[in-house]
């Protein structure tokens, strides 16, 4: 794990360095290109201006005046100047200038004129010529004058080399600074990351040892690590609730199964000991079957809840008209309501179609209606309503006029096997509302209990 963290910190540092170098390259490339273009344009303007000035002297005063002007120009130059001028006759013999002879590299240019070789600027060319025993790269303009004379004006390309070197040295220095900062930053990031991860590891170790109430340490501010810690803490809250729920469910299952199984054993034992007449025997058998059915109902409800919690039922989602399903459920329970002397009404705003599991939605609505019939007043009223909210969600509300549920018990009745004070003496194992809440969660909705004054309204949102 530590090797992985080192690799991650190193990766962050290397990525930072790589990105910084790429940014530096993108920043320096246009500067370098602009610099080179500016230098070339400046060199071309200087050479063209010198050439025009000397050509004007020749045109106005002749070759003698041009010779004198060139000698004055080269004579006044400072030592080491890079400006080169040469005037030659038709045979390329030197007449004036600071070049000792016509460059051999230019001889072919005189005898076989060619277009510009190294620049888009008219007449500007680049050559490597020998000056003072060393090869020098120059940019030059060659002009043919009347009478067969040749004028050569050149400039040493190395004139701006020192400035270019300074630019390159600055670029290398920036690269070095980025590498140093990347190394130092990577070490600091690694140290900070390992310190925080070490605290998380300590908390995780405590949780692994069974202390599910322990939580990862939170960090202030908005950052990715703090977001991860908050997510992990919410996950631990959910795990703690699930583990507590499993413990409670295990205890509740043992308690709720013990009663029907004890009754079943008592009936069978009584039959074995008393050997009653056939009518009493069959009555006891019917009671035993009811006890077995209660056990089977508990297991069926738990299996349905497990299937819903796993999300496996999502694969069977189809288009469902919730209003039609609720109408069918209300119609199914209408005879039972009339038999009990209660009124069961249904109202809908129209077809309400969504993607869902029609069997589970029908089961959820049926559980709500059964609870309403179970707790409504004698000759009371029960209503089932469906409508669509402005945000597109579908709601089913089942209301009764029974005793209702106290506010402090409303969150608890959604827990599995919980039965409040108002449920004493009524059949059931406390899984009905749990199944409805699980269906709501599967459909991305919610289950809300509210007072009906009198009674209770249960609103299922899908």
LOKE-388982 format. One record per residue (C-alpha): residue in one letter; x, y, z. Coordinates in steps of 0.001 Angstrom, whole numbers, plus 500000, padded with zeros to 6 digits. Layout:
<rs>
aXYZ
...
</rs>
This chain:
<rs>
x500000500000500000
x502845502384500871
x504537501623497585
x501288502500495869
x501105505797497757
x504716506602496847
x503926505851493243
x500862508064493424
x502783510977494959
x505561510547492428
x502994510444489656
x501494513707490889
x504939515344490957
x505897514010487526
x502575515081486094
x503043518561487563
x506538518786486069
x505405517466482683
x502465519864482497
x504670522776483569
x507244521923480890
x504535521663478250
x503141525049479311
x506654526501479229
x507196525072475737
x503902526509474507
x504858529858476034
x508430529913474704
x507734528618471178
x505803531671469931
x508315533975471645
x511197532228469896
x509388532281466555
x508559535992466946
x512141536745467954
x513581534975464926
x511153536656462544
x511855540070464060
x515613539567463763
x515291538460460128
x513127541426459229
x515463543838461025
x518521542349459288
x516801542573455886
x515828546236456451
x519389547179457457
x520941545431454453
x518403546890452034
x518905550424453445
x522702550164453177
x522432548771449652
x520058551552448500
x522334554217449998
x525420552845448247
x523569552317444942
x522398555951445088
x526015557105445561
x527058555059442527
x524198556316440364
x524804559949441254
x528604560181441538
x530051557079439906
x532286554227440955
x535037556447442405
x532654558111444822
x531208554683445764
x534690553349446401
x535471556299448619
x532163555997450501
x532750552286451178
x536285552917452397
x534990555627454752
x532230553328456033
x534480550375456786
x537147552663458153
x534825554165460754
x533474550795461940
x534415549664465409
x536671546678465729
x534767543424465575
x531801544954463741
x529702542424461869
x528773544639458875
x530508543501455665
x530751545474452382
x532564544613449143
x532698546342445758
x534126544321442862
x534559544895439157
x533296542661436359
x536138540197436970
x535227540076440715
x538452541876441634
x538151543762444917
x537851547552444584
x536767548512448128
x535341547017451310
x536335545026454385
x536327541645452639
x539772540706451239
x538299539097448102
x535096538040446487
x533849534966448369
x534397531733446471
x530968530600447638
x529414533509445688
x531273532913442404
x528575530589441098
x525952533191441975
x527642535719439703
x528074533419436738
x524705531617437185
x522251533924438886
x519724532027440948
x516625533043442859
x516754533748446556
x517874530632448465
x517159531326452083
x514611534069452557
x511261535288451344
x512709538789451191
x513757539743447623
x517502539310447076
x518316538312450665
x520394535144450842
x522388533265453444
x525811531723452841
x528680530323454824
x531780532194453713
x535352532120454940
x536466535250456767
x539825535383458481
x540339531670458155
x537025530680459727
x533638529873458253
x531057532530459001
x527345532340458344
x526178535627456795
x523008537130455342
x523793539171452229
x522427541181449341
x524196540999445988
x523492543889443616
x524692544158439968
x525635547716439071
x525906549265435610
x529304548688433991
x529570545120435328
x530327546131438918
x529169543975441827
x528127545294445228
x527947542885448176
x526425544022451493
x526401541349454250
x525816540918457965
x527141538271460309
x524198536137461493
x525973535645464817
x525317539315465582
x522312538409467722
x523670535092468913
x524469536373472393
x520879537542472871
x519618534202471568
x521927532412473972
x520593534507476832
x517065533512475854
x518043529829475751
x519870530090479087
x516777531659480616
x514654528843479208
x517014526221480641
x516998528012484005
x513173528005484027
x513228524288483215
x515607523650486099
x513444525647488488
x510382523658487417
x512224520368487992
x513373521462491460
x509922522727492412
x508393519513491093
x510734517391493211
x510174519486496343
x506435519750495700
x506175516007495117
x507906515306498419
x505634517750500271
x502526516297498627
x503639512768499485
x504344513731503095
x500967515461503512
x499136512632501743
x500781509915503830
x500034511825507035
x496338512065506213
x496133508516504915
x497855507317508084
x495076508880510157
x492489507247507903
x494250503882508312
x494136504200512091
x490419504908511997
x489835502085509517
x491745499664511785
x489488500565514700
x486433499945512515
x487840496604511335
x488218495553514970
x484485495959515454
x484054499561516585
x481444500521513984
x480729503798515780
x484226505048514871
x484451507487511954
x487226508702509698
x488716512081510698
x487225514979508745
x489325517792507299
x488243521373506986
x487639523107503690
x486506521928500309
x488934519372498907
x488843515969497264
x490168514103500304
x487564515647502594
x484849514733500091
x486125511131500087
x486159511044503898
x482602512385504088
x481463509758501574
x483194506992503539
x481615508207506784
x478163508161505191
x478893504641503995
x479931503640507523
x476710505154508877
x474783503028506420
x476806499923507324
x476227500539511025
x472507500915510413
x472451497758508300
x474337495757510908
x472027497061513615
x469078496258511380
x470351492720510829
x470696492229514567
x467217493602515184
x465762491563512346
x467405488401513676
x465959489040517121
x462560489915515671
x462479486855513438
x463308484621516398
x460603486322518475
x457915486312515774
x458583482758514658
x458602481458518212
x454958482356518764
x453398480537515778
x455802477614516140
x455007477328519869
x451290477428519082
x451772474799516391
x453667472521518743
x451043473015521458
x448221472084519056
x450014468999517837
x450962467961521364
x447369468412522521
x446151466271519640
x448651463571520549
x447710463540524223
x443930464027524126
x443012462198520922
x439835464301520485
x436955463553518168
x437395464208514412
x435678467601514449
x437992468987517136
x440956467334515434
x440210469076512146
x439733472368513954
x443172471999515514
x444612471065512108
x443091474236510624
x444712476237513425
x448030474508512777
x447764475383509084
x447150479023510021
x450255478958512223
x452310477504509361
x450871480144507009
x451992482875509379
x455528481458509331
x455446481193505533
x454138484764505248
x457059486009507361
x459592484227505185
x457886485349501967
x457932488954503149
x461606488702504090
x462460487145500730
x460609489929498903
x462446492545500958
x465805490891500251
x465017490772496538
x463987494433496531
x467049495519498530
x469355493742496064
x467892495749493159
x467286492553491161
x463708493593490399
x464935496603488383
x465706494287485473
x461971493593485139
x460880497242484955
x458226497962482335
x455850500841481661
x453186500831484377
x450049502954484701
x450130503558488460
x446614505022488423
x445261501830486824
x447113499621489335
x445817501647492298
x442287501526490872
x442450497732490594
x443738497411494178
x440937499655495489
x438380497672493488
x439769494395494890
x439401495579498506
x436013497264497950
x433953494176498975
x436017493728502158
x435519497387503068
x431757497105502522
x431694493931504588
x433366495844507449
x430959498751507028
x433691501106505855
x433789503380502794
x436703502934500360
x437024505639497678
x439464506123494819
x440433509313492937
x443023509952490240
x444119512836488027
x444401510522485011
x446845507964483609
x450170508024485458
x452781506049483549
x456302505277484730
x458895502509484453
x458518500107487340
x457554496670488621
x453732496395488482
x453587493503490987
x455644495320493611
x453724498578493138
x450433496662493495
x451761494889496607
x452860498209498151
x449452499864497554
x447692496736498830
x449716496833502061
x448712500467502616
x445037499708501990
x445145496653504295
x446666498777507069
x443970501422506562
x441207498779506729
x442826497294509808
x442959500546511809
x440124502690510439
x437154503454512696
x433992501415512495
x431941502833509602
x435005504942508828
x436309506287505542
x439366505253503585
x440583507098500491
x443133506234497809
x444386509110495628
x446975509296492858
x448427512336491090
x451595513604489403
x453665516344490966
x455036519257488880
x458520517672488968
x457168514504487319
x457083512242490389
x453946510145490979
x452316510054494411
x449835507614495933
x448187508681499196
x446136506294501370
x444240507976504217
x442122506590507069
x440370507973510124
x441851505559512650
x443951506295515755
x446967507379513720
x450593507058514807
x452386509341517292
x455104511498515780
x457895509817517739
x456878506423516341
x456487507401512683
x460163506798511753
x460192503537513710
x457176501912512037
x459176501755508799
x461674499444510515
x461212495741510000
x459205493883512683
x458432497085514602
x454914497224516034
x453763500273517971
x451291500590520793
x448364501079518390
x449167497705516764
x448712495642519898
x446058492985519420
x445992493274515623
x447360490595513297
x450667491168511531
x454411490952512051
x455480494502511274
x456756494028507715
x454012495746505702
x455311499323505804
x458909498064505535
x458034496457502203
x456347499671501002
x459410501725502006
x461656499257500139
x459512499579497002
x459711503379497260
x463497503194497526
x463671500808494549
x461661503323492498
x463855506235493629
x461034507665495753
x460056507934499400
x457408507016501953
x456022509748504227
x453592509384507131
x451507512402508165
x448490513117510370
x445017513084508815
x443130514570511804
x441917512074512673
x443821509125511351
x446870508717509207
x447877509583505625
x450632507508504054
x452074509038500860
x454102506820498565
x456228508726496035
x457498506926492939
</rs>
